[in-house]
């Protein structure tokens, strides 16, 4: 089975930027409908951004600040996060439908990367 590996998290001051990456392992032939989710302590996991069928949707709280993109040549999905706020602090997860050896696995999760924004 394949893996989705997130990276790019860390500690940043409010107003700063981070770019998260979600890289598919070599066993994953294709990523479809990728999205980013986040989960803050004591809260439910929530959608941040998702791209599917040529359209992209963002949570209202991140519109205008976050941008999801993908590089199909690298089988990698990115989340550019600008003007970060303390309330953006959470573990960020990549999710996608992945194709592994001809089998489509829907809603596959990465392991998450911590983003901490200090005020």
N, C-alpha and C positions, 0 to 999 in steps of 0.2 A: 504494500500500500504506500501511497505517496505521503509527502509532508508539505505543509505550508509553514514557512519559518519567518516569523516577524522579527524585525530589527529596527533600530533607530530611536527607540525610546530613551528617556533619560530625565534629568532634572533641568528645568529651564525657568527663568524668571518670567513673570507676567509681561506680556507684550512680545515675547520672543517667539521663535519658530523652531519647528522640528519637522523632519520628513521621515515618515515610517515607510518601511519596505516590507512586502510580503512576497517571498521568493518560493517558487514551487521546486520541489526536488526533481531530480532528473527522471524519476519514474512517472512523473505526471506529464502527460502529453499535452493537456490543454486545461486552461482555467476558464470557466464560464460564470457569468453573473457575480463577479467579485464584489465584496462589500467589506466595510470596516464597522465594527461594533465596539462598544466600550462598557466597562463595568466598574463603577466606583464602589468603594467600601459601603456595605449596607444597602446597596441599591441593585435593582435588576439590570441585566445587560440590555443595552439600548442600541438602536441603529444610529450610526454616524453618517455613513454615506454608502450608496450602492449604485452600481452601474449595470444596466441590463438592457439588451436589445437596442443599444444606441442612446438610451436615456439614462440620466443620472439624477438621483434624489439625495437630498441632504436633510439632516435634522435641522429644524429651525434654529437651534442654538448654535449651529456651526456655519450656517449659510453666510457666504461672503468672506469667511475666514479659512475654511478647509477646502481642499480640492483633491478629488480622487482621480487617479490616472493609471494607465497600464502600459507596459512595454511588452508586446506579444513576442518579440524576438528573444526576450529574456524570461518570459513567463513570470513576470513580476508585476505586482500591483503596488501603487504608492498612495500615501496620504500626506499631502503637504498641509501642514498646520501652521497658520500665521496668527499673530495677535492672540497668543494663548492666554487663557484666563485660569485662575485657580480652580474654577469649577470644571475645567477640562481634565483635571487630575483623575486618572483611571487606568485600568489595564485595558489596552487596546488589542482587539482580536481581528484577525483576518478570517473571512468566511467565503467559500466559493464552491461551486459545483466543479468537481475535478474529474478528468478522464484518465484512468490508469489502466493500461493494457486493454483498451477497448471497452472498459466498464465505466459507466458514469456514476460517480458517487455524489449525491446532492448534499449541500449544506455541510461541507467539511470545514473543520475549525483548525486554526493554528493554535500555538501554545500561549500566545499573548505577549505583549511587551508593555512595561510600565512607563507611563508618562506622569511626571509630577511637575506641577507648575506652582512656583512659590510667589507669594504676593510681595 
